[in-house]
Amino acid sequence: MLITTGKVVGGTIKVDAESFPEGTVVTVLAPEGDETFALDPEEEIKLIAAIAEARRPARLSS
């Protein structure tokens, strides 16, 4: 699973062009007030793993 952040600009989500290969289907989760969302157990496991990956320090290739 790949993770990146982006910003909405002119109604379009802009992310680093190198983050995902062309044609990648993405899911966007954006917090809005106190709104919540529900995941099935498999989706929750994937989300927890993705959050853990995002929190790891970036490794620089040499």
C-alpha positions as CSV (number, residue, x, y, z in Angstrom):
1,M,0.0,0.0,0.0
2,L,1.3,3.4,-0.9
3,I,0.5,6.5,1.1
4,T,1.0,10.2,0.3
5,T,-0.6,13.5,1.2
6,G,-2.0,16.0,-1.2
7,K,-3.9,19.3,-1.4
8,V,-7.1,20.2,-3.2
9,V,-6.4,22.9,-5.8
10,G,-9.1,24.1,-8.0
11,G,-11.3,21.1,-7.2
12,T,-8.5,18.6,-8.0
13,I,-6.4,16.7,-5.5
14,K,-2.7,17.4,-6.2
15,V,-0.1,14.9,-5.1
16,D,3.5,14.4,-5.9
17,A,3.5,13.1,-9.5
18,E,6.0,10.4,-8.6
19,S,3.9,9.0,-5.7
20,F,1.7,6.7,-7.8
21,P,1.9,5.2,-11.3
22,E,-0.4,6.6,-13.9
23,G,-3.9,5.1,-13.7
24,T,-3.6,4.1,-10.0
25,V,-7.0,4.0,-8.3
26,V,-6.9,5.8,-5.0
27,T,-9.2,6.2,-2.0
28,V,-9.3,9.5,-0.3
29,L,-10.1,9.9,3.4
30,A,-10.6,13.5,4.5
31,P,-11.7,14.4,8.1
32,E,-14.8,16.7,8.3
33,G,-15.8,17.8,11.7
34,D,-17.0,14.9,13.9
35,E,-17.9,12.7,11.0
36,T,-16.8,9.1,11.2
37,F,-16.6,6.2,8.7
38,A,-16.8,2.4,9.0
39,L,-14.5,-0.2,7.7
40,D,-14.8,-4.0,7.5
41,P,-12.2,-6.0,9.4
42,E,-10.0,-6.5,6.4
43,E,-10.0,-2.8,5.4
44,E,-9.3,-1.8,9.0
45,I,-6.2,-4.1,9.1
46,K,-4.9,-2.5,5.9
47,L,-5.6,1.0,7.2
48,I,-3.8,0.3,10.5
49,A,-0.8,-1.1,8.6
50,A,-0.8,1.9,6.2
51,I,-0.8,4.4,9.1
52,A,2.1,2.5,10.7
53,E,4.0,2.7,7.5
54,A,3.3,6.5,7.2
55,R,4.7,7.1,10.7
56,R,8.0,5.3,10.0
57,P,10.9,7.7,9.2
58,A,11.6,7.9,5.5
59,R,14.6,5.9,4.3
60,L,17.0,7.6,1.9
61,S,18.4,5.4,-0.8
62,S,22.2,5.6,-1.3
